[in-house]
Amino acid sequence: MEITGIFSAIIVGLIIGALGRLIIPGKQHLPIWLTLLLGIVAAFVGGWLAAIFSTAFLWVLLVQVLVAAVIVYLADGLYAKNAG
């Protein structure tokens, strides 16, 4: 992966983190910076998982957003448990 690919993955990850947060109903306890960081992780993991089956843009985006939603949901539960 080239440096431009890494930068674009980071930018896409920020957007995916926000979309993953929007999918989860209710109040989240995570700070926005942590949500965006988890979105970057989800972009890499979701892109890798989606590439196993297909490289179609919408498929990859859908898998990345779903992975972000799962990661944000799990991290929010752990964050709320430890913060409270």
N, CA, C and O atoms as a GROMACS GRO file, in nm:
protein
  336
    1MET      N    1   0.085  -0.117   0.000
    1MET     CA    2   0.000   0.000   0.000
    1MET      C    3   0.090   0.124   0.000
    1MET      O    4   0.182   0.135   0.080
    2GLU      N    5   0.060   0.214  -0.091
    2GLU     CA    6   0.139   0.337  -0.101
    2GLU      C    7   0.091   0.439   0.003
    2GLU      O    8  -0.012   0.420   0.067
    3ILE      N    9   0.167   0.545   0.018
    3ILE     CA   10   0.136   0.648   0.118
    3ILE      C   11   0.003   0.717   0.085
    3ILE      O   12  -0.071   0.753   0.176
    4THR      N   13  -0.027   0.735  -0.043
    4THR     CA   14  -0.156   0.796  -0.078
    4THR      C   15  -0.271   0.705  -0.042
    4THR      O   16  -0.378   0.752  -0.004
    5GLY      N   17  -0.250   0.575  -0.054
    5GLY     CA   18  -0.352   0.479  -0.014
    5GLY      C   19  -0.378   0.483   0.135
    5GLY      O   20  -0.492   0.468   0.180
    6ILE      N   21  -0.273   0.502   0.212
    6ILE     CA   22  -0.287   0.510   0.357
    6ILE      C   23  -0.363   0.637   0.396
    6ILE      O   24  -0.451   0.633   0.481
    7PHE      N   25  -0.328   0.749   0.333
    7PHE     CA   26  -0.400   0.874   0.363
    7PHE      C   27  -0.546   0.866   0.324
    7PHE      O   28  -0.632   0.912   0.399
    8SER      N   29  -0.575   0.807   0.210
    8SER     CA   30  -0.714   0.795   0.169
    8SER      C   31  -0.789   0.699   0.261
    8SER      O   32  -0.907   0.721   0.289
    9ALA      N   33  -0.724   0.594   0.308
    9ALA     CA   34  -0.787   0.501   0.401
    9ALA      C   35  -0.818   0.570   0.535
    9ALA      O   36  -0.920   0.542   0.597
   10ILE      N   37  -0.732   0.660   0.578
   10ILE     CA   38  -0.757   0.734   0.701
   10ILE      C   39  -0.877   0.826   0.685
   10ILE      O   40  -0.962   0.832   0.773
   11ILE      N   41  -0.884   0.896   0.573
   11ILE     CA   42  -0.996   0.986   0.549
   11ILE      C   43  -1.126   0.907   0.538
   11ILE      O   44  -1.227   0.946   0.597
   12VAL      N   45  -1.124   0.798   0.464
   12VAL     CA   46  -1.242   0.713   0.453
   12VAL      C   47  -1.278   0.655   0.590
   12VAL      O   48  -1.396   0.644   0.624
   13GLY      N   49  -1.178   0.620   0.668
   13GLY     CA   50  -1.202   0.567   0.802
   13GLY      C   51  -1.271   0.666   0.893
   13GLY      O   52  -1.356   0.627   0.974
   14LEU      N   53  -1.238   0.792   0.881
   14LEU     CA   54  -1.305   0.895   0.961
   14LEU      C   55  -1.454   0.900   0.927
   14LEU      O   56  -1.539   0.910   1.015
   15ILE      N   57  -1.483   0.894   0.798
   15ILE     CA   58  -1.622   0.897   0.753
   15ILE      C   59  -1.695   0.770   0.797
   15ILE      O   60  -1.809   0.775   0.842
   16ILE      N   61  -1.628   0.657   0.783
   16ILE     CA   62  -1.689   0.529   0.820
   16ILE      C   63  -1.716   0.523   0.970
   16ILE      O   64  -1.817   0.468   1.012
   17GLY      N   65  -1.626   0.578   1.050
   17GLY     CA   66  -1.649   0.582   1.194
   17GLY      C   67  -1.773   0.662   1.229
   17GLY      O   68  -1.852   0.622   1.315
   18ALA      N   69  -1.791   0.775   1.162
   18ALA     CA   70  -1.910   0.857   1.186
   18ALA      C   71  -2.036   0.783   1.142
   18ALA      O   72  -2.138   0.788   1.211
   19LEU      N   73  -2.030   0.716   1.027
   19LEU     CA   74  -2.147   0.640   0.980
   19LEU      C   75  -2.177   0.523   1.073
   19LEU      O   76  -2.293   0.494   1.100
   20GLY      N   77  -2.074   0.457   1.121
   20GLY     CA   78  -2.094   0.347   1.216
   20GLY      C   79  -2.160   0.395   1.344
   20GLY      O   80  -2.242   0.324   1.403
   21ARG      N   81  -2.125   0.514   1.388
   21ARG     CA   82  -2.185   0.571   1.509
   21ARG      C   83  -2.331   0.607   1.485
   21ARG      O   84  -2.415   0.592   1.574
   22LEU      N   85  -2.362   0.655   1.365
   22LEU     CA   86  -2.500   0.691   1.332
   22LEU      C   87  -2.592   0.570   1.325
   22LEU      O   88  -2.712   0.582   1.353
   23ILE      N   89  -2.539   0.455   1.290
   23ILE     CA   90  -2.620   0.335   1.277
   23ILE      C   91  -2.668   0.285   1.413
   23ILE      O   92  -2.778   0.231   1.424
   24ILE      N   93  -2.587   0.302   1.514
   24ILE     CA   94  -2.619   0.249   1.647
   24ILE      C   95  -2.722   0.340   1.715
   24ILE      O   96  -2.698   0.460   1.731
   25PRO      N   97  -2.836   0.283   1.754
   25PRO     CA   98  -2.938   0.367   1.820
   25PRO      C   99  -2.899   0.401   1.963
   25PRO      O  100  -2.818   0.332   2.025
   26GLY      N  101  -2.957   0.507   2.013
   26GLY     CA  102  -2.935   0.545   2.152
   26GLY      C  103  -2.812   0.634   2.170
   26GLY      O  104  -2.746   0.673   2.074
   27LYS      N  105  -2.785   0.663   2.295
   27LYS     CA  106  -2.673   0.751   2.330
   27LYS      C  107  -2.546   0.668   2.340
   27LYS      O  108  -2.543   0.563   2.403
   28GLN      N  109  -2.441   0.718   2.276
   28GLN     CA  110  -2.310   0.655   2.289
   28GLN      C  111  -2.227   0.733   2.390
   28GLN      O  112  -2.241   0.855   2.404
   29HIS      N  113  -2.141   0.662   2.458
   29HIS     CA  114  -2.058   0.723   2.561
   29HIS      C  115  -1.916   0.750   2.514
   29HIS      O  116  -1.836   0.812   2.585
   30LEU      N  117  -1.884   0.703   2.395
   30LEU     CA  118  -1.749   0.722   2.342
   30LEU      C  119  -1.726   0.867   2.302
   30LEU      O  120  -1.816   0.931   2.248
   31PRO      N  121  -1.607   0.918   2.328
   31PRO     CA  122  -1.573   1.049   2.272
   31PRO      C  123  -1.560   1.038   2.120
   31PRO      O  124  -1.529   0.931   2.067
   32ILE      N  125  -1.584   1.147   2.052
   32ILE     CA  126  -1.584   1.144   1.905
   32ILE      C  127  -1.448   1.105   1.850
   32ILE      O  128  -1.441   1.038   1.747
   33TRP      N  129  -1.340   1.146   1.915
   33TRP     CA  130  -1.207   1.112   1.864
   33TRP      C  131  -1.185   0.961   1.866
   33TRP      O  132  -1.119   0.907   1.777
   34LEU      N  133  -1.239   0.892   1.968
   34LEU     CA  134  -1.224   0.748   1.975
   34LEU      C  135  -1.311   0.679   1.868
   34LEU      O  136  -1.271   0.578   1.811
   35THR      N  137  -1.428   0.734   1.844
   35THR     CA  138  -1.514   0.682   1.738
   35THR      C  139  -1.445   0.692   1.602
   35THR      O  140  -1.449   0.599   1.522
   36LEU      N  141  -1.382   0.805   1.576
   36LEU     CA  142  -1.313   0.825   1.449
   36LEU      C  143  -1.191   0.733   1.438
   36LEU      O  144  -1.163   0.680   1.330
   37LEU      N  145  -1.121   0.713   1.547
   37LEU     CA  146  -1.007   0.620   1.547
   37LEU      C  147  -1.053   0.478   1.520
   37LEU      O  148  -0.989   0.404   1.445
   38LEU      N  149  -1.163   0.438   1.582
   38LEU     CA  150  -1.219   0.306   1.557
   38LEU      C  151  -1.268   0.293   1.413
   38LEU      O  152  -1.264   0.184   1.355
   39GLY      N  153  -1.314   0.403   1.355
   39GLY     CA  154  -1.354   0.402   1.214
   39GLY      C  155  -1.237   0.376   1.122
   39GLY      O  156  -1.252   0.307   1.020
   40ILE      N  157  -1.122   0.429   1.156
   40ILE     CA  158  -1.002   0.403   1.075
   40ILE      C  159  -0.966   0.254   1.083
   40ILE      O  160  -0.933   0.192   0.981
   41VAL      N  161  -0.972   0.198   1.203
   41VAL     CA  162  -0.946   0.054   1.218
   41VAL      C  163  -1.048  -0.026   1.140
   41VAL      O  164  -1.013  -0.123   1.072
   42ALA      N  165  -1.174   0.013   1.149
   42ALA     CA  166  -1.281  -0.058   1.077
   42ALA      C  167  -1.264  -0.049   0.926
   42ALA      O  168  -1.297  -0.143   0.854
   43ALA      N  169  -1.212   0.064   0.877
   43ALA     CA  170  -1.189   0.077   0.734
   43ALA      C  171  -1.087  -0.024   0.685
   43ALA      O  172  -1.105  -0.086   0.580
   44PHE      N  173  -0.981  -0.042   0.761
   44PHE     CA  174  -0.879  -0.140   0.722
   44PHE      C  175  -0.931  -0.283   0.735
   44PHE      O  176  -0.915  -0.363   0.643
   45VAL      N  177  -0.993  -0.313   0.849
   45VAL     CA  178  -1.044  -0.449   0.872
   45VAL      C  179  -1.158  -0.481   0.776
   45VAL      O  180  -1.160  -0.588   0.715
   46GLY      N  181  -1.253  -0.390   0.762
   46GLY     CA  182  -1.365  -0.412   0.672
   46GLY      C  183  -1.322  -0.422   0.527
   46GLY      O  184  -1.377  -0.502   0.451
   47GLY      N  185  -1.226  -0.342   0.487
   47GLY     CA  186  -1.174  -0.350   0.350
   47GLY      C  187  -1.108  -0.484   0.324
   47GLY      O  188  -1.122  -0.542   0.217
   48TRP      N  189  -1.036  -0.533   0.422
   48TRP     CA  190  -0.970  -0.663   0.409
   48TRP      C  191  -1.074  -0.775   0.401
   48TRP      O  192  -1.063  -0.865   0.318
   49LEU      N  193  -1.175  -0.770   0.490
   49LEU     CA  194  -1.279  -0.872   0.489
   49LEU      C  195  -1.359  -0.870   0.360
   49LEU      O  196  -1.389  -0.976   0.303
   50ALA      N  197  -1.395  -0.752   0.313
   50ALA     CA  198  -1.475  -0.741   0.191
   50ALA      C  199  -1.398  -0.788   0.069
   50ALA      O  200  -1.456  -0.845  -0.023
   51ALA      N  201  -1.268  -0.764   0.068
   51ALA     CA  202  -1.185  -0.803  -0.047
   51ALA      C  203  -1.176  -0.954  -0.062
   51ALA      O  204  -1.141  -1.004  -0.169
   52ILE      N  205  -1.206  -1.028   0.043
   52ILE     CA  206  -1.206  -1.174   0.034
   52ILE      C  207  -1.313  -1.220  -0.064
   52ILE      O  208  -1.293  -1.318  -0.137
   53PHE      N  209  -1.427  -1.150  -0.066
   53PHE     CA  210  -1.540  -1.191  -0.149
   53PHE      C  211  -1.552  -1.112  -0.278
   53PHE      O  212  -1.582  -1.169  -0.383
   54SER      N  213  -1.530  -0.982  -0.271
   54SER     CA  214  -1.546  -0.898  -0.390
   54SER      C  215  -1.477  -0.764  -0.366
   54SER      O  216  -1.457  -0.723  -0.251
   55THR      N  217  -1.442  -0.696  -0.473
   55THR     CA  218  -1.383  -0.563  -0.460
   55THR      C  219  -1.477  -0.454  -0.511
   55THR      O  220  -1.434  -0.341  -0.534
   56ALA      N  221  -1.604  -0.486  -0.527
   56ALA     CA  222  -1.703  -0.386  -0.570
   56ALA      C  223  -1.712  -0.277  -0.463
   56ALA      O  224  -1.717  -0.305  -0.344
   57PHE      N  225  -1.714  -0.152  -0.508
   57PHE     CA  226  -1.708  -0.038  -0.418
   57PHE      C  227  -1.819  -0.040  -0.313
   57PHE      O  228  -1.792  -0.025  -0.194
   58LEU      N  229  -1.943  -0.060  -0.355
   58LEU     CA  230  -2.054  -0.056  -0.259
   58LEU      C  231  -2.046  -0.171  -0.159
   58LEU      O  232  -2.081  -0.154  -0.043
   59TRP      N  233  -2.001  -0.287  -0.204
   59TRP     CA  234  -1.985  -0.401  -0.113
   59TRP      C  235  -1.880  -0.369  -0.007
   59TRP      O  236  -1.902  -0.394   0.112
   60VAL      N  237  -1.767  -0.316  -0.049
   60VAL     CA  238  -1.659  -0.283   0.045
   60VAL      C  239  -1.707  -0.177   0.144
   60VAL      O  240  -1.681  -0.188   0.263
   61LEU      N  241  -1.775  -0.075   0.094
   61LEU     CA  242  -1.826   0.032   0.181
   61LEU      C  243  -1.925  -0.022   0.282
   61LEU      O  244  -1.920   0.013   0.400
   62LEU      N  245  -2.016  -0.108   0.238
   62LEU     CA  246  -2.115  -0.166   0.328
   62LEU      C  247  -2.048  -0.248   0.438
   62LEU      O  248  -2.084  -0.237   0.555
   63VAL      N  249  -1.953  -0.331   0.400
   63VAL     CA  250  -1.884  -0.414   0.500
   63VAL      C  251  -1.806  -0.324   0.597
   63VAL      O  252  -1.804  -0.351   0.717
   64GLN      N  253  -1.742  -0.220   0.547
   64GLN     CA  254  -1.666  -0.131   0.634
   64GLN      C  255  -1.757  -0.061   0.734
   64GLN      O  256  -1.722  -0.050   0.852
   65VAL      N  257  -1.872  -0.014   0.690
   65VAL     CA  258  -1.965   0.054   0.781
   65VAL      C  259  -2.021  -0.043   0.884
   65VAL      O  260  -2.034  -0.008   1.001
   66LEU      N  261  -2.053  -0.165   0.842
   66LEU     CA  262  -2.104  -0.264   0.937
   66LEU      C  263  -1.998  -0.303   1.039
   66LEU      O  264  -2.028  -0.319   1.158
   67VAL      N  265  -1.875  -0.318   0.994
   67VAL     CA  266  -1.766  -0.348   1.088
   67VAL      C  267  -1.747  -0.231   1.185
   67VAL      O  268  -1.723  -0.252   1.304
   68ALA      N  269  -1.757  -0.109   1.135
   68ALA     CA  270  -1.744   0.009   1.222
   68ALA      C  271  -1.856   0.011   1.325
   68ALA      O  272  -1.831   0.041   1.442
   69ALA      N  273  -1.978  -0.020   1.284
   69ALA     CA  274  -2.090  -0.020   1.378
   69ALA      C  275  -2.069  -0.124   1.487
   69ALA      O  276  -2.095  -0.096   1.604
   70VAL      N  277  -2.022  -0.242   1.451
   70VAL     CA  278  -1.996  -0.347   1.551
   70VAL      C  279  -1.885  -0.305   1.646
   70VAL      O  280  -1.897  -0.322   1.768
   71ILE      N  281  -1.778  -0.252   1.592
   71ILE     CA  282  -1.665  -0.211   1.676
   71ILE      C  283  -1.705  -0.097   1.770
   71ILE      O  284  -1.671  -0.099   1.888
   72VAL      N  285  -1.778   0.001   1.717
   72VAL     CA  286  -1.822   0.114   1.801
   72VAL      C  287  -1.918   0.064   1.909
   72VAL      O  288  -1.909   0.108   2.024
   73TYR      N  289  -2.008  -0.026   1.873
   73TYR     CA  290  -2.103  -0.081   1.970
   73TYR      C  291  -2.030  -0.153   2.084
   73TYR      O  292  -2.059  -0.131   2.201
   74LEU      N  293  -1.936  -0.239   2.047
   74LEU     CA  294  -1.861  -0.313   2.149
   74LEU      C  295  -1.774  -0.220   2.234
   74LEU      O  296  -1.769  -0.234   2.356
   75ALA      N  297  -1.706  -0.127   2.170
   75ALA     CA  298  -1.620  -0.034   2.243
   75ALA      C  299  -1.702   0.057   2.333
   75ALA      O  300  -1.657   0.092   2.443
   76ASP      N  301  -1.821   0.096   2.289
   76ASP     CA  302  -1.906   0.181   2.371
   76ASP      C  303  -1.950   0.108   2.498
   76ASP      O  304  -1.954   0.167   2.606
   77GLY      N  305  -1.982  -0.020   2.484
   77GLY     CA  306  -2.019  -0.098   2.602
   77GLY      C  307  -1.905  -0.107   2.701
   77GLY      O  308  -1.926  -0.092   2.821
   78LEU      N  309  -1.784  -0.131   2.652
   78LEU     CA  310  -1.667  -0.138   2.740
   78LEU      C  311  -1.635  -0.002   2.800
   78LEU      O  312  -1.600   0.007   2.918
   79TYR      N  313  -1.647   0.104   2.721
   79TYR     CA  314  -1.616   0.239   2.768
   79TYR      C  315  -1.715   0.280   2.876
   79TYR      O  316  -1.675   0.335   2.978
   80ALA      N  317  -1.844   0.255   2.853
   80ALA     CA  318  -1.946   0.294   2.951
   80ALA      C  319  -1.930   0.213   3.081
   80ALA      O  320  -1.950   0.266   3.191
   81LYS      N  321  -1.894   0.087   3.067
   81LYS     CA  322  -1.875   0.001   3.184
   81LYS      C  323  -1.757   0.049   3.269
   81LYS      O  324  -1.765   0.051   3.392
   82ASN      N  325  -1.648   0.086   3.204
   82ASN     CA  326  -1.528   0.132   3.275
   82ASN      C  327  -1.541   0.274   3.326
   82ASN      O  328  -1.484   0.309   3.429
   83ALA      N  329  -1.616   0.359   3.255
   83ALA     CA  330  -1.630   0.498   3.296
   83ALA      C  331  -1.727   0.512   3.414
   83ALA      O  332  -1.713   0.601   3.498
   84GLY      N  333  -1.824   0.423   3.421
   84GLY     CA  334  -1.928   0.434   3.526
   84GLY      C  335  -1.900   0.348   3.639
   84GLY      O  336  -1.977   0.345   3.735
   0.00000   0.00000   0.00000
